[in-house]
């Protein structure tokens, strides 16, 4: 494998091990801290903000949340195709981070702007602000995802990049879960508190996205055959023939329902079922803390086994966690420790998914002759966000169907239905997701052979 000046290598037992400099690993990983300040705050609190702060009905809030997210999903493959055909002196994906970071932060703050609107006007403003944010989020986030496949072709190094990213993301989750509502109160509470927090989170995110731009490089693209950018038809054909990609993509599509129905329900469950509104942040924080602490463990196990096995072990542990939450006596003291089990398993699922996905780039290039990481990650984002949006819309409808009323005492029937959709739906989805991933065909050895074959193919073509 040809090396670049931005990489270090050593040889062990005849195998070349490619290592990225620590600053590139750290810089790339911290970028996801910035993205997750947006994504996780929206995932954990935006629906709650719409219903319990703005006063929108659950069904209305669900669709105000869902439709822009589905639009984000639809636009991501378009952004992916465009990024795949981008050629600049800074690389293919880094310029998107440079030019979209500040507008993205501005759109984020607009969501929480304390405007003096009511009724239809408030709904329209909330929808438009969220729509703008989701559009700009896709412009920045999709190239960021694809960047990991452009930074290195080494499967083990990609696992390390995924680990850095997951640790940063989980760290953001802890910060968001434990700190957001407290910061809202410190900054004035209610709408003005949320607005000021959005300004703070946006400023932090801009700084971290700039860090990614200045530290990352895209040397893996040197393995690509030189020539004009591939046509849209060629990229589309390459994606269709990429079986490992569709396996991981299907698992991601299905698994998003588990995250939405569990995480978005948890604030309602703590507030209304357990009567512990003050523990909303800590409950979400326990899950993300468990994810964070588990990533090094799962990374070490992944090096010794396979990404698929780590994923499947995580799914089994998550199922144990869901069962424990279901069976635990209905008190915060009993439920909170069970949430850590869910987080432990979820950490392996997240890491396994995002460590497997970049490896499918080389499979697709080997199969079709077209390297299409931009389009691939655009479709990934489409699958993830479309399912997140649909799940959020269905959750809003479900809350209305079970009789949920914001800031009111819920009936026993509503509480029991809330428990069911928070636990039973994610558990069933996890089983299906694990069954899909069981068919993932690539391990470290198979991927290394693909990379070697691609390098030989390119050398032969260049010499001709």
N, C-alpha and C positions, 0 to 999 in steps of 0.2 A: 504493500500500500504506500503510495507516494505521500510524503509528509510536507507540511508547510511550516513556515517560521513561527506561526502562532500555536503550534502544537509541539509537545514533547513526546518522545517515544522511548521504549525500552524493549528488549527482547528477552522473553522467558520461555525456555523450552522450544525455541523455534517459532514462537508466536509473537507477532508484533503487537504491542499494546500501546495504543495512542491515547495520550492524556492532554486534555486542555489545561491551560494555566488556571490556577485557582481563582484569579481575578475574573476570568471569563465565566467560570462556574458560578461564582458568587454573584457577579453582576447580572447574569441571566436569571438566576433564581430569585434575586430580590425584585426583579421586574414583576414577578407574579404577586409579590406583596402589594405592589401598587395596583395591579389589576383587581386583586381580590378586595381591596378597600372599596372599590366600586361594586364588584359582582356579589360579594358576600353580604355587604350592607343591604343591597337590593334584595338578595335572596332571603335574608333573615328578617329584615325589618320593613321593606317597602310595602308589602301587602298589609302589614300591621299598621304602618303609617297612614295608608289610604283609608283603612277602616276605622281605626281608633283615634287618629289625630285629625284627618280631614273629614271624617264622618261619612265616607262613601259606603254604600251597601256592599256586603260581601261579594255578590255576583258582579256588580259594576266594577268594584276594585279588582276582582279577579281578571276581568277582561281588559281593563286599563293596563294591568300588569302584563297580560298574556300577549295581546296583539302586537305591541312593539317588539316583544321578545321573538315572536314568530317572524316578524319582518327582519329582525337582526339575523335570524337563521337563514332566511331566503337570500339576504344580501351577501352572506359570508362566502358562498361558492363563487359569486361574481367577483368579490374582492380577491379570492384565492386565485382565480384564473388571471386576473389583472396582475397580481403580485408575481405569478409564475412567469409572466412575460415582461416583467420590469427589469431594466438593466440600468444601473447607475454606478458612479464611482464609489458609492458607499455600500454597494451590494444590492441584493434583491429585496430584502425584507426590512432592513434597518431604517430606510428613509420613511417608511410608514409610521414608525414610532416617533421619529423626529418631528414630523409635521402635524401629527394628529393629537399629541399629548395635551397641549394647552386648550384647543377647542373641546376636547373630551371633558376636561375638568370643568370648563364653563357650562357645558350642557348638564353635567352632573349637579352642579349647584342650582341650575334652573329648576330641576325637579322639586327642590325643597324651598324655592323662593316663597316668602310669606306674602303672597298676593291676596288682595281683598276681593275674592270672588266666591260665588256660591252657585249651587244648582248646576245647570247644564254648562255654564261658563267655567266653573271649577273643574268639571269632568273633562271638558275640552282642553283646558290648559294642562291638566295632569297628563292627559293622553299625548298631547303635542310635545311636551317636555320630555316625557319618557321615550317617545318615538325618536326625537333628535338624539338623545343620549345613546340609545341602542344602535343607531346608525353609525355614530362616531366610535362607539365601543368596538364594533366589528372591524372598522378600518384599522384600528390599532391592535386589537387582540388576535385577529386571525394571522397576520404576519408574524406576531410574536410566537404563536404556537409553531408555525412552520420553521421558524429560525433554528429550533433545536436540531432539526434534520439537516440544516445547512451548515451547522457549526462542526459536525463530526459525522463520520460514517461508522464509527466504532460502536457496537451495540452496548458494550459494558459502559463506555463513557456516556452514552445516552441515558443509561440507567442512573448514573451519577447526576447528570443534568436534571433528570426527572426528580431525583431525590432532593436536590437543592431547591428545585421549584416547589415540590410538595411541602417541604419544611417551611419555606417562606410563605406559601399559601396558607398552611395551617397556622403559622404564627400570626398572619393577618386575621385568620378566623378567631383566634384567641383574643386578639386585640379588639376586633369588631364586636365579638360576642360579649366580652366582659366590659368593654369600655364605652361602647356607643351610647347606650341609654344614660350612663353616668355622665358622659360628656355633654349630652343633650341637656341634662339638668344644670350642669355647671355653666353652660353657655346661655341659659335663660329659659330652658324648657319649651315644650310645645313646638310650634312651627319655627320660631326664631332659633331655638336650640338646634333643631335638625338642620336648619340652613347654615348656621355657623360651623357645625360639625362637617357638613358637606364641603365647605370651603377649605377646612383643615385637611380633610382626606384628599381633596383634589390637588392641593399643593404638594403633599407628600408623594402622591402618585406621579405627578409631573416630574419631580426630581428623580424618582426611581426609573421611569421610562427613559429619561435622558441618560441615566447610568447604563442601561442596557445598550443604548445606541453607541456610546463611547467605548464600551468594553468588549462587545461581541464582535466576532468576525464570521465570515461565511466560507471557509476553505473547502467544505465538502462539495461545493458546487464545481470545484476544479475537476471532479471525476466525471462531470457531465460533458458530453460531446459538444464541441464548439459548433456554432452555426446560428441560424436565425431561431428565434423563440418558437417553441412548438405551437401548432395550430390548436384551436379550441377542440376540433374534432379529434386530433391525436391525443390531447390530454383526457378528453372524455372517454375515449376507447381504452386508454391506460387505466383509468379508474375502474371501468367496468370489469376488466380482467383481473383485478387485484383481490383475490379471495381472502387473504388474511386481513386486509383493510376492512372489508365488509363484515367480517366476524367481529373485530374490535368495535367497529362503528355500530353494529347492531346491539352489542352489549352496552355501549355508551347510551344509545337511544333508549333502551329499556331501563337502564339503571337510573336515568335522570328522574324517572317517576318516583323511585325510592327516596331520593334526596329531597324532592319537593314535598312529598306527602309526610315525610318524617320531620324535616327541619322547619318547614313553614307552619306545621301544626304545633310544634313544641311550645312556642310562646303562648298560644291559646290554651294548650293543655296545662301548662304551669299556672297560668292566670286563673282559669276557670275550673279545671278539674281538681287541682291541688290547692288552689287558693294562695299561691305563692308568686305573685307578680314580681316581687323583688328578686326572685331567682330565675327570671327569664334569661338574663345575661349569663349567670353562672351555669345554667343548664346547657346552653349553647356552647359556652366556653369549655365545659368538661368534654364534650364530644370532640371539639377541635383540638383541645390539649392532648387528648388520647391519640388523635391522628398524628399530631406533631411528634410526640414521644415515640410513636411506633415506627416512623419512617426509617430511622437508622437500622432498627431491627429487621424490617422487611427488606431493606437494601442489602444487608449482609446475607440474608437468606436467599435473596434473588441471585446474588453472585454464585452461590453454592448449588442452586437448583435451577429454576427457570422462572420466567415472568408469569407464565401460565399457572404454575403450581402456587406461587405466592398469591395470585388473584383468587384461586379456588379456596385456599386456606382462609383468606380474608372473608370470603363470602360465607363460609361455614361459621366463622366466629361472629360475624354480623348477625346471622340467624339466631345464634345462641343469645346475643344481646337483645334482639327483638323479643324473643321468648321470655327473657328475664324481666324486661320492662313490663310485658303483659301480665306476668305472674306475680310481680312484686306488689306488696300491699300499697294502697294508694296514699302514700306520704312521700314528701320530697326527700326525706332522709333515706328512704329505701330505693326510690327511683333514680336519684342522681348517680350512685355508684354503677348502676346498670347501664347508664348512658356511656360510661367509659368503655364498656365491652363493645357497644355498637361502634364507637370511635376507633377502637383497635382494629376491628375487622374492616371498617371503611378505609382506613389508611392503606391497607394492602390492596384493596380494590382500586383506589385512586392511583396509587403508585404503579400497579400492574398495568392499568389501562394506558396511562400516559408514557410508560416505558415501552410498551409494545407498539404503540401507534407509529413512532418514527421509523421503526424497523420495516414497516410495510412499504416505505418509500422505495427501498432498494429492491424489494420483491417486485413491485410494479415496474421499476425501470428494467429489471432483468427480464420480465415477462414481455414488456411492450417496446422497450427501447427508449421510453420517454420518462424523464425524471420530473415528477409532478407534485412535489411536496406542498407547494402553495395551494393548488387546487384540492389536493387531498385533505389538507387541514381546513380548507374552506368548507368542504363537505362535512368534515367532522364537526365543525362549529354549527353547521346547519342542522345536523342530526341532534346535537346536544341541545341547542337553543330551541329548536322546534318542539322537542319533547318537553323541555322545561316550560315553554310557553303554554303548550297544551295541558300539561299537568297543572300549572298554576290556574288556568281557566277552569279546569275540572274541579280543582280544589275549592275555588271560590263558589262554584255551583253546588259542590257537596256541602259546604258550610251553610249555604242557604237552605239546601234540602233538609238538613238535619235540624233546622230551626235555630241556628246560631244568631244571637243578637249582640252587637258590639256594646261593651260597657254595661252589661245587664247580667243578672243571675241566670245561669243556664239550667234547663231542666235535666233531671237524671238521664232521660233518654238521649238528650243531646250530648251529654258528657260521655255516655257509653258509646254512642256513634262516633264521637271525636276520637276516642281511644282506638276504635276499630280501624278507622281510615288512617290513623297515624302509625299503627303497628302492623296490621294484617296486610295492607297493600304493599308496603316496602318489603315485608318478608316474602310475599309471593313473587314479587318482581326480582328479588335477589336470587331465588331459586332458578328462575328462567334465565337470568343473566349468566349464572354459573354454568348452566347447561350449554349456552351458546359458546362461551369461552373455552369449554372443554375441547372444542374442535380447532382451536388456534394452532397452526402447524409449525411456527417458527420458534426455534430455540437459539441459544448463542452460537452453537456450532453451525447450524444451517444458515444463519444470517452472515457469519464470517465467510462462508463459502460463496454466498451471493456477492459480497463486497469484492472478494478476490476475483470472481468471474467477471464482474463489471470492470474492474481495473484492467484485467487482461484484454477484455473486449475493446476497451478504449485505446489501449496501447497498440493493439493490432490495427485498429482503424486509423490512428494517427500516423502509424508507420507506412500505411498504404499510399 
